Amino acid sequence: MDFRAGQPLQRHALNVASALLLLSVLPHGVHAQASPPEVDSAVALLDSPNWRVRADALDYLTNVPDSLLPPSYHPKVVALLNQEALHPVDDSTVSGEMIFDYESDLVREALSFKDPAALQGFAYLGIQMARVVKEFVAEQGSSALPYLDGAWRADTDARTDIMTTWGLMVGRRYRSRITAAERIALLARLLQAADSEPIGFISAALAAPLSDATPVMEAIADGDAYKIVRAYAQEAMVPLTAHRDSLSPPQLHVRLSDWLRAICLNAAGDKAATCGSLTRLLAAGPTDTHGLLRFQMLADSAYAAGTFTRYEHALLSGNAARLVSIRGR
């Protein structure tokens, strides 16, 4: 969902003191350029316990020239976003659209500062509103990961957006902002969530892009229970397949190696033993057709034995088959 142009909130009856102060700094109609004392009063209203007062104050302040905003405005907006993200507005007396307009205005204003101090608010709230927020969070790299973890635990409705942000982080544009170990861990998390959050996995694959995830798109398109999910996977296969076909054998081999590391992360028992064998086979490189065929056969056998999930198997066997087909040309 992208930012929408919010409509001014309706004025509500407040207690007398708050109403008088609000009217003094929030004139109806076109906002005239305010003097600094009025602006300071409006900034103070951002601390109001009434969210509608905060919303009207923010609506006013976003129309004030930057040169008239006090130094306290920036940190107050950041703190307010972090607060609203952790404790969302819950008001049954107004429409959800009114609350969304306020929250989106707050996210947009905080984003204008490009301040990493707002990462918590962006991770919990902002990434659900616009791609540009996901990009900013991904750009922060390792420092954003704890906030995304917290958001993942706090709000299941945000998981598709979180996975999309993870996709951006492991992709070519922002991968240098995280460590190699963090990238493998994120690939593992994306794959682990693919079964319960297929839309999120597809969105992440497109965002990165993870063209080597094409075999998972095929598995989703063939097997998901929901028609809309199958259609999305089929749609995603078009650009992802085209991109995968442009990869050289060494490039695809590196990507397969990354997926194997992600799949084998913290493996134990039979899975750990199988992972060891697959790692040794893959170490021979992208030109070893015999080794790649054995790799594929072992992945197929492990899947039949229940060692790998269907998506783990799809990634390993599908990309190995692709490497073999390239070598056979």
C-alpha positions in Angstrom: 0.0 0.0 0.0 1.3 3.4 -0.9 0.8 6.7 1.0 -2.5 8.2 0.3 -3.3 11.9 0.4 -5.0 12.3 3.8 -8.0 14.5 4.3 -7.9 16.9 7.3 -9.4 15.3 10.4 -12.8 16.7 11.6 -12.5 18.9 14.7 -13.8 17.2 17.8 -15.1 18.5 21.1 -12.3 18.5 23.6 -12.1 19.8 27.1 -12.4 23.6 27.2 -8.7 24.4 27.9 -7.5 22.1 25.1 -10.0 23.3 22.7 -9.1 27.0 23.2 -5.4 26.2 22.8 -6.0 24.1 19.7 -8.1 26.7 18.0 -5.4 29.3 18.7 -2.8 27.4 16.7 -5.0 25.5 14.3 -7.0 28.0 12.2 -9.7 26.5 10.0 -9.2 26.8 6.2 -6.0 27.8 4.6 -3.1 27.9 7.2 -1.5 31.3 7.4 2.2 31.3 8.2 2.5 31.1 12.0 4.7 33.0 14.3 7.3 30.9 16.3 5.3 31.1 19.6 2.3 29.5 17.9 4.4 26.9 16.3 6.0 26.1 19.7 2.5 25.6 21.1 1.5 23.3 18.3 4.7 21.2 18.8 3.8 20.9 22.5 0.4 19.5 21.5 2.2 16.5 19.9 2.5 15.2 23.5 -1.2 15.4 24.1 -2.8 12.2 25.5 -5.7 12.7 22.9 -4.7 11.3 19.5 -7.0 13.7 17.7 -5.2 16.6 19.2 -1.9 15.1 18.1 -3.3 14.5 14.7 -4.6 18.1 14.2 -1.3 19.5 15.6 0.7 17.4 13.1 -1.7 18.5 10.2 -1.0 22.1 11.1 2.8 21.7 11.6 3.3 19.9 8.2 2.1 23.2 6.6 4.6 25.4 8.5 7.7 26.4 6.6 10.8 24.4 7.8 12.5 27.7 8.7 9.9 28.3 11.4 10.0 24.8 13.0 11.9 24.6 16.3 14.7 22.1 16.9 12.4 20.1 19.1 10.0 19.3 16.3 12.2 16.7 14.6 12.8 14.5 17.7 9.2 14.9 18.8 7.9 13.5 15.5 10.4 10.6 15.7 9.4 9.8 19.3 5.7 10.1 18.4 6.1 7.7 15.5 7.9 5.2 17.7 5.1 5.6 20.3 2.2 5.1 17.8 3.9 2.1 16.3 4.2 0.3 19.6 0.8 1.5 20.9 -1.5 2.0 17.8 -4.5 4.3 18.1 -7.6 2.3 19.1 -10.7 4.5 18.7 -14.0 2.9 17.8 -15.7 6.4 17.5 -13.9 7.2 14.2 -13.3 5.4 11.0 -10.2 3.4 10.4 -9.5 5.6 7.4 -9.1 8.7 9.7 -6.6 6.9 11.9 -4.7 5.7 8.8 -4.6 9.2 7.5 -3.0 10.4 10.7 -0.5 7.5 10.9 0.5 7.9 7.2 1.0 11.6 7.7 3.2 10.8 10.7 5.2 8.3 8.8 5.6 10.6 5.8 6.8 13.4 8.0 9.3 11.2 9.9 10.6 9.8 6.7 11.5 13.3 5.5 14.1 13.5 8.2 15.8 10.2 7.1 16.6 9.6 10.8 17.5 6.0 11.8 16.2 6.9 15.3 12.7 6.3 13.7 13.6 2.7 12.7 11.3 1.2 15.3 8.3 3.2 14.0 9.2 2.4 10.4 9.6 -1.3 11.1 6.4 -1.7 13.1 4.2 0.7 11.2 5.7 2.5 8.2 6.7 -0.5 6.1 3.1 -1.4 5.7 2.3 1.9 4.0 4.9 2.5 1.3 7.7 0.9 -0.6 9.9 3.9 0.0 9.8 3.1 3.8 10.8 -0.5 3.1 13.7 0.8 1.1 14.8 3.1 3.9 14.6 0.3 6.5 16.6 -2.0 4.2 19.2 0.7 3.7 19.9 0.7 7.4 21.1 -2.8 7.2 22.1 -4.7 10.3 20.8 -2.1 12.7 17.2 -2.6 11.3 17.1 -6.4 12.0 16.2 -6.3 15.7 13.3 -3.9 14.9 12.0 -6.2 12.1 12.3 -9.2 14.4 10.2 -7.3 17.0 7.6 -6.3 14.4 7.4 -9.9 13.2 6.5 -11.1 16.6 4.1 -8.3 17.3 1.9 -8.2 14.2 1.2 -11.1 12.0 -0.6 -8.8 9.5 2.7 -7.1 8.8 4.6 -10.2 7.9 4.3 -9.9 4.1 5.8 -6.4 4.3 8.5 -7.5 6.7 9.5 -10.4 4.3 9.5 -7.9 1.4 11.9 -5.7 3.4 14.1 -8.8 4.1 14.0 -9.5 0.4 15.4 -6.0 -0.3 18.1 -6.5 2.3 19.4 -9.8 0.8 19.2 -8.4 -2.7 21.9 -6.8 -4.8 21.1 -3.2 -3.8 21.4 -3.5 0.0 23.2 -6.8 0.7 26.4 -4.9 1.5 24.6 -3.3 4.5 24.3 -6.7 6.3 26.9 -9.4 7.1 27.3 -12.6 5.1 26.0 -14.5 8.1 23.0 -12.2 8.4 22.2 -12.7 4.7 22.2 -16.5 5.1 20.0 -16.2 8.2 17.5 -14.0 6.4 17.4 -16.5 3.4 16.7 -19.2 5.9 13.9 -17.2 7.6 12.3 -16.4 4.2 12.3 -20.0 3.3 11.0 -21.2 6.6 8.1 -18.7 6.3 7.3 -19.5 2.7 4.7 -22.2 3.5 2.6 -20.1 5.9 3.4 -16.8 4.1 3.6 -17.6 0.4 2.6 -14.1 -0.7 5.4 -12.7 1.5 7.9 -15.0 0.0 6.9 -14.2 -3.6 7.0 -10.4 -2.8 10.5 -10.8 -1.2 11.7 -12.8 -4.3 10.5 -10.0 -6.6 12.0 -7.3 -4.4 15.5 -8.7 -4.2 15.2 -10.1 -6.9 15.8 -13.8 -6.0 15.7 -15.3 -9.5 17.2 -18.5 -8.1 13.9 -18.9 -6.1 12.1 -19.7 -9.4 11.7 -23.4 -8.4 9.8 -22.3 -5.3 7.5 -20.2 -7.5 6.8 -23.2 -9.6 6.0 -25.3 -6.5 3.7 -22.6 -5.1 2.0 -22.2 -8.5 1.4 -26.0 -8.7 0.4 -26.7 -5.1 -1.0 -23.7 -3.1 -4.6 -24.1 -2.0 -5.5 -20.5 -3.0 -6.0 -19.5 -6.6 -4.9 -15.9 -6.0 -1.6 -17.2 -4.5 -1.0 -19.5 -7.4 -1.7 -16.7 -9.9 0.8 -14.4 -8.1 3.4 -17.1 -8.2 2.8 -17.7 -11.9 3.1 -13.9 -12.5 6.3 -13.7 -10.6 7.9 -16.5 -12.5 8.0 -14.4 -15.7 10.6 -11.8 -14.6 12.4 -14.2 -12.2 12.8 -16.9 -14.9 14.1 -14.3 -17.4 16.6 -13.0 -14.8 17.7 -16.5 -13.9 18.3 -17.4 -17.5 20.7 -14.4 -17.8 22.9 -15.8 -15.0 26.2 -17.5 -15.8 26.9 -20.9 -14.3 29.3 -19.5 -11.7 26.7 -16.9 -10.7 23.9 -19.5 -10.3 26.3 -21.8 -8.5 27.1 -19.2 -5.9 23.4 -18.6 -5.4 22.7 -22.3 -5.0 25.5 -22.5 -2.5 23.9 -19.7 -0.5 20.6 -21.5 -0.4 22.3 -24.7 0.7 23.9 -22.8 3.5 20.5 -21.3 4.5 18.7 -24.7 4.3 21.5 -26.3 6.4 21.7 -23.6 9.0 21.5 -25.3 12.4 20.8 -28.6 10.8 21.0 -31.8 13.0 20.7 -35.5 12.6 20.0 -36.9 9.1 19.6 -33.4 7.7 23.1 -32.4 8.9 24.6 -35.5 7.4 22.9 -34.9 4.0 23.9 -31.3 4.1 27.5 -32.3 4.5 27.4 -34.6 1.5 25.7 -31.9 -0.6 28.2 -29.3 0.4 31.1 -31.6 -0.7 29.4 -32.3 -4.0 28.8 -28.6 -4.7 32.3 -27.7 -3.8 33.5 -29.2 -7.1 32.1 -26.1 -8.9 29.7 -25.3 -11.6 31.5 -27.3 -14.3 31.3 -30.6 -12.6 28.2 -32.0 -14.3 28.6 -35.5 -12.7 28.8 -33.9 -9.3 25.7 -31.8 -10.0 23.7 -34.8 -11.1 24.7 -36.6 -7.9 23.8 -33.5 -5.9 20.3 -33.5 -7.6 19.8 -37.2 -7.0 20.8 -36.9 -3.3 18.4 -33.9 -2.8 15.6 -35.9 -4.5 16.2 -38.9 -2.2 16.4 -36.7 0.9 13.1 -35.1 0.0 11.5 -38.6 -0.5 12.8 -39.6 2.9 11.3 -36.5 4.6 14.6 -34.8 5.3 13.8 -31.7 3.2 10.6 -29.7 2.9 9.1 -29.3 -0.6 10.5 -25.8 -1.0 14.0 -26.8 0.2 13.9 -29.6 -2.2 12.7 -27.4 -5.0 15.5 -24.9 -4.5 18.3 -27.5 -4.4 17.1 -29.9 -7.0 15.6 -27.2 -9.4 18.8 -25.1 -9.4 21.1 -28.1 -9.8 19.0 -29.2 -12.7 19.3 -25.8 -14.2 23.1 -25.9 -13.9 23.2 -29.3 -15.5 21.1 -28.1 -18.4 23.3 -25.1 -19.0 26.4 -27.3 -19.0 24.7 -29.7 -21.5 24.2 -27.0 -24.1 
